[in-house]
Amino acid sequence: MKNKFSQKIFLVSLTCFFLLGFGTISIAKQKKQMKILMVVASFPTIHNICLMNQATGLIDRGHEVHIFAYEKGDFNKVQEDVTKYDLINKTMFELPSCLDSYDIVMFQMGHKLLDIRKTHKYKGKIVVCLRGYDITGFLKENPHYYDYYFKVCDLFLPVCDAFKKILINVGCDPRKIVVHHSSIDCSKFKFLAKSLPKKENIYLISTGRFVEKKGFIYSLIAVERLMKKYPRLRYMIIGDGILKEGYQQIIRMLNIDKKVIIYNWMAHEEYISLLSRAHICILPSVTARNNNQEGIANVLKEAMAMGVIPIATDHSGNAELIEDGISGLLVPERDAQAIYDAVEYLLENPQKWQAMQIAGDKKVREKFNKEKENDNLEALLYDLLL
């Protein structure tokens, strides 16, 4: 009996060994390490979290990622992940003469494309991420720029459905287009249920580059009027850019400089600390005069993941993130009165906050989570290599 029992154990163990062994081989085939080159305008830049999340996500999944940047960024102030993943030593500022070792070259901005099919006789796969200006303002100025690249590139990844529609309208094969949202590392953003303070200050927050399409002039006009009615309001703006000095002058002219503070770009840890104090996030994006638009700003996702209620313009892909009246409020572009009304609505209806906060947090963690989106990206890149 013991011998028969021992034989059965041996056979079962052997079967499991082969099953596990073959299973491992199968998974290994599916999970072949890819070598990927990401092409960016500048690196490192403290505000380019989209690139950071893609690069680190692919590294976490066992792939070899290098970065080619046209220009050197700011080495003095970098995000923690730049150091953690040793991204500086994975970055080059001269393009190698041969790219054959790379399975995939990913251009992070469409208007920075290089014709590596001709210049490098590259036969691998080419992926183009489209994030904002490259598919709006730049396309208006260069309406046929992408015609050639639609033929020679393999995959286009617009960050929202609104940009996918633009791509199709200008002639890109729909079979080459997949919407791939920019994502956030949800593990870094802890949800904090917030209520309207009874005596303490009420904090509004905005984040972004000081350029026309961010539309901060409209939030400043709205906030100046709101502060007269709600003196406990405070407004924090984080960013930098060519319009910064102009905004500082406007803030002084409106006589709200004691209640409005402009912060420079900061590392994520510092930003999260400010965000934890905020109650309402305002992003008044507009379509610039040259048609420059943004996709779905990560700052909205980060705010929602921390229980900060968003007020954003109905701009590009914002409606794909925010369901008006459910997970936040959407207002028309270039409408300071609408921003005023939206903030006032939230201040006068604090009983609406909890439901909006929960809905916003749920949407971000289900649809814009770095881990899920990088799983999707990895699968898309594997499909290209089949």
C-alpha positions in Angstrom: 0.0 0.0 0.0 2.8 2.4 0.9 4.5 1.7 -2.4 1.3 2.4 -4.4 0.7 5.5 -2.3 4.2 6.7 -2.9 3.9 6.0 -6.6 0.7 8.1 -6.8 2.4 11.0 -5.0 5.4 10.7 -7.4 3.1 10.7 -10.5 1.1 13.7 -9.2 4.2 15.6 -8.4 5.7 14.8 -11.8 2.5 15.9 -13.5 2.5 19.2 -11.5 6.2 19.7 -12.4 5.6 19.4 -16.1 2.4 21.5 -16.0 4.1 24.2 -14.1 7.2 23.9 -16.2 5.3 24.2 -19.5 3.1 27.0 -18.0 6.3 28.9 -17.1 7.7 28.5 -20.6 4.4 29.7 -22.0 4.3 32.8 -19.8 8.0 33.4 -20.5 7.2 33.5 -24.2 4.4 36.0 -23.7 6.5 38.1 -21.3 9.6 38.4 -23.5 11.6 41.4 -22.4 11.2 44.3 -24.8 13.9 47.0 -25.4 12.2 50.3 -25.8 13.5 53.8 -26.7 11.4 56.8 -25.6 12.0 60.0 -27.6 11.1 63.2 -25.6 11.7 66.9 -26.0 13.6 67.4 -22.8 14.6 65.4 -19.8 14.4 65.5 -16.9 11.5 67.9 -16.4 9.8 68.0 -13.0 6.3 68.3 -14.5 6.4 65.5 -17.1 4.7 62.8 -15.0 3.1 61.1 -18.0 6.5 60.0 -19.4 7.7 59.1 -16.0 4.7 56.8 -15.3 5.1 55.0 -18.6 8.8 54.5 -18.4 8.8 53.3 -14.8 5.8 51.1 -15.4 7.5 49.3 -18.3 10.7 49.0 -16.2 8.7 47.4 -13.4 7.4 44.9 -15.9 10.9 43.8 -16.7 11.5 45.7 -19.9 14.7 47.7 -20.8 13.8 51.4 -21.3 16.1 54.1 -22.6 15.3 57.8 -23.2 16.5 60.0 -25.9 16.0 63.7 -25.2 16.5 66.6 -27.7 17.5 68.9 -24.9 18.8 68.5 -21.4 16.4 69.4 -18.7 16.8 70.5 -15.0 19.1 68.1 -13.2 18.9 70.1 -9.9 15.2 69.4 -9.1 13.9 66.0 -10.2 11.1 63.7 -9.2 11.9 60.9 -6.8 11.4 58.3 -9.5 14.2 59.8 -11.6 16.6 58.8 -8.9 14.9 55.6 -7.8 15.0 54.2 -11.4 18.3 55.7 -12.3 16.7 57.3 -15.3 19.5 59.9 -15.8 21.9 57.0 -16.7 19.3 55.6 -19.0 19.0 58.9 -20.9 21.1 59.9 -24.0 21.2 63.3 -25.7 22.6 62.0 -29.0 20.7 59.5 -31.1 22.7 56.4 -31.8 23.6 55.8 -35.4 22.0 52.3 -35.2 18.6 51.6 -33.5 18.3 48.0 -34.5 18.6 46.7 -31.0 15.3 48.4 -30.0 12.1 46.5 -30.5 10.0 49.7 -30.3 10.7 53.4 -30.5 8.1 55.5 -28.8 7.8 59.2 -29.7 6.3 60.9 -26.7 5.2 64.0 -28.7 4.0 63.8 -32.3 5.5 67.1 -33.4 9.0 65.8 -32.5 8.9 62.9 -34.9 12.1 61.7 -36.7 12.0 59.8 -39.9 14.0 56.9 -38.5 12.8 54.6 -41.3 14.9 56.6 -43.7 17.7 58.0 -41.6 18.4 54.9 -39.6 16.8 52.2 -41.8 14.9 51.2 -38.7 12.7 48.1 -39.2 11.2 47.9 -35.7 7.9 49.2 -34.5 7.2 52.9 -34.1 4.6 54.2 -31.6 3.5 57.9 -31.4 1.9 59.3 -28.3 -0.3 62.4 -28.8 -0.8 64.6 -25.8 -2.1 68.0 -26.7 -0.3 70.7 -28.8 1.0 68.0 -31.2 -2.6 67.1 -32.3 -4.2 70.5 -32.0 -2.1 73.7 -32.4 0.7 72.1 -34.3 -1.6 70.3 -36.6 -3.5 73.5 -37.4 -0.1 75.1 -38.4 1.1 72.0 -40.2 -2.1 70.3 -41.6 -0.2 67.6 -43.6 2.7 67.0 -41.3 1.4 63.6 -40.3 0.4 62.3 -43.7 3.7 60.4 -44.3 3.9 59.2 -40.7 0.4 57.7 -40.8 1.9 55.3 -43.3 5.2 54.4 -41.8 4.4 54.4 -38.0 2.6 51.4 -36.5 0.5 52.8 -33.6 -0.9 56.1 -32.5 -1.8 56.6 -28.9 -4.0 59.7 -28.3 -4.7 60.5 -24.6 -8.4 61.0 -25.1 -11.3 60.1 -27.4 -11.5 63.8 -28.6 -8.0 63.4 -30.0 -8.8 60.1 -31.6 -11.6 61.8 -33.5 -9.2 64.4 -34.8 -6.7 61.7 -35.9 -9.4 59.9 -37.9 -10.6 63.2 -39.5 -7.1 64.0 -40.8 -6.7 60.6 -42.4 -5.1 58.2 -39.9 -6.2 54.5 -40.3 -8.6 53.9 -37.3 -7.0 50.4 -37.0 -3.7 52.1 -36.0 -5.3 54.2 -33.2 -5.9 53.2 -29.6 -6.8 55.7 -26.9 -4.3 55.4 -24.1 -5.0 57.7 -21.1 -2.1 59.3 -19.2 -2.3 57.9 -15.8 -1.4 58.6 -12.2 0.2 56.4 -9.5 -2.8 56.1 -7.3 -0.8 54.6 -4.5 0.7 58.0 -3.9 -2.6 59.8 -3.5 -4.5 58.9 -0.4 -8.3 59.7 -0.5 -9.2 62.2 2.2 -12.9 62.8 2.7 -13.3 66.5 3.2 -16.1 68.7 4.4 -16.7 72.5 4.2 -14.7 74.1 7.0 -16.9 76.0 9.4 -14.3 78.6 10.6 -11.0 77.7 8.9 -9.8 78.8 5.5 -11.3 77.2 2.4 -8.6 76.3 -0.1 -8.9 76.4 -3.9 -6.0 75.0 -5.9 -4.9 75.1 -9.6 -1.8 73.5 -11.2 -0.3 73.9 -14.6 2.1 75.8 -16.9 1.4 79.5 -17.2 0.5 79.5 -20.8 -2.7 80.7 -22.6 -4.4 77.3 -22.8 -4.5 76.9 -19.0 -6.9 79.8 -18.8 -5.9 81.0 -15.3 -7.0 84.5 -16.0 -10.6 83.4 -15.8 -10.2 81.6 -12.5 -8.4 84.7 -11.1 -11.3 87.0 -12.2 -13.8 84.6 -10.6 -11.8 84.2 -7.4 -11.5 88.0 -6.9 -15.3 88.3 -6.8 -15.7 85.2 -4.7 -13.3 86.4 -2.0 -15.5 89.5 -1.5 -18.4 87.2 -0.6 -16.4 84.4 1.1 -13.5 86.1 2.9 -12.1 82.7 4.1 -11.3 81.6 0.6 -7.6 81.1 -0.3 -6.2 80.3 -3.8 -3.0 78.3 -4.4 -1.6 78.1 -7.9 1.4 75.9 -8.7 3.3 76.2 -11.9 5.7 78.3 -14.1 5.8 79.7 -17.6 5.9 82.7 -19.8 2.8 84.3 -18.3 3.8 84.0 -14.7 5.0 87.6 -14.3 1.8 88.8 -16.0 -0.4 86.8 -13.6 1.5 88.1 -10.6 0.8 91.7 -11.8 -2.9 90.8 -12.3 -3.1 89.4 -8.7 -1.6 92.6 -7.3 -3.9 94.7 -9.5 -7.0 92.8 -8.2 -5.7 93.4 -4.7 -5.9 89.7 -3.8 -2.1 89.1 -3.4 -2.6 88.4 0.4 -5.0 85.5 -0.4 -3.5 84.1 -3.6 -0.2 82.4 -3.6 1.8 81.3 -6.6 4.2 78.4 -6.0 6.9 77.2 -8.3 7.0 73.6 -9.7 7.7 71.2 -6.9 8.4 67.5 -6.4 5.4 65.2 -6.0 5.8 64.9 -2.3 5.6 68.6 -1.7 2.7 68.9 -4.2 0.7 66.2 -2.4 1.1 68.0 0.9 -0.5 71.1 -0.6 -3.2 69.1 -2.3 -4.1 67.5 1.0 -5.1 71.0 2.3 -7.2 71.8 -0.8 -11.0 71.5 -1.0 -11.7 72.5 -4.6 -9.5 72.1 -7.7 -10.0 74.6 -10.6 -8.7 73.9 -14.1 -10.1 76.6 -16.5 -8.4 75.2 -19.7 -9.3 77.0 -22.9 -8.6 76.5 -26.6 -5.8 78.9 -27.4 -5.8 81.2 -30.3 -3.5 78.8 -32.3 -5.9 76.0 -31.4 -3.6 74.5 -28.8 -5.5 72.3 -26.4 -4.7 69.8 -23.7 -6.0 66.2 -23.3 -7.1 65.3 -19.8 -4.8 66.9 -17.3 -3.3 64.7 -14.7 -3.7 67.4 -12.0 -7.5 66.7 -12.2 -7.0 63.0 -11.7 -4.6 63.6 -8.8 -7.0 66.0 -7.1 -10.0 63.6 -7.5 -8.0 60.7 -6.1 -7.4 62.8 -2.9 -11.0 63.8 -2.5 -10.6 67.3 -3.9 -13.7 68.3 -6.0 -12.8 69.4 -9.5 -14.2 72.3 -11.5 -13.0 72.2 -15.0 -13.9 73.5 -18.4 -15.7 71.3 -20.9 -12.5 71.2 -22.9 -11.0 68.4 -25.0 -11.3 65.1 -23.0 -12.3 66.5 -19.6 -15.8 65.1 -20.0 -14.3 61.7 -20.3 -13.0 62.1 -16.7 -15.6 64.3 -15.0 -19.3 63.5 -15.1 -20.9 66.9 -14.6 -22.7 67.1 -11.3 -21.7 63.5 -10.4 -17.9 63.5 -9.9 -17.3 67.3 -10.3 -18.5 70.3 -12.3 -17.9 71.2 -15.9 -18.2 74.8 -17.1 -17.9 76.5 -20.5 -14.5 77.8 -21.7 -13.5 81.5 -21.1 -16.4 82.0 -18.7 -15.3 83.5 -15.3 -19.0 83.9 -14.3 -19.5 80.1 -14.8 -16.5 79.4 -12.6 -17.8 81.8 -9.9 -21.2 80.0 -10.0 -19.6 76.6 -9.8 -17.5 77.5 -6.7 -20.5 79.2 -5.1 -22.7 76.1 -5.7 -20.2 73.9 -3.9 -19.8 76.4 -1.0 -23.6 76.7 -0.6 -24.3 72.9 -1.0 -21.7 71.1 1.2 -24.1 68.2 1.4 -23.2 67.4 -2.2 -19.5 67.0 -1.4 -19.2 63.4 -0.2 -21.0 61.8 -3.2 -18.9 63.8 -5.6 -15.7 62.9 -3.8 -16.5 59.2 -3.8 -17.5 59.2 -7.4 -14.4 61.1 -8.5 -12.0 58.8 -6.6 -13.7 55.7 -8.0 -13.5 57.0 -11.6 -9.8 57.7 -11.3 -8.8 54.5 -9.7 -10.8 52.4 -12.1 -9.9 54.2 -15.4 -6.7 56.2 -14.9 -4.6 54.0 -12.6 -1.0 53.8 -13.6 -0.9 50.0 -13.0 -3.9 49.2 -15.1 -2.9 51.6 -17.9 0.7 50.2 -18.0 -0.7 46.7 -18.2 -2.7 47.9 -21.2 0.3 49.6 -22.7 2.4 46.5 -22.3 -0.2 44.4 -24.0 -0.5 46.9 -26.9 3.3 46.8 -27.4 3.4 43.0 -27.3 0.6 42.9 -30.0 2.8 45.0 -32.3 5.6 42.5 -32.1 3.4 39.5 -33.0 
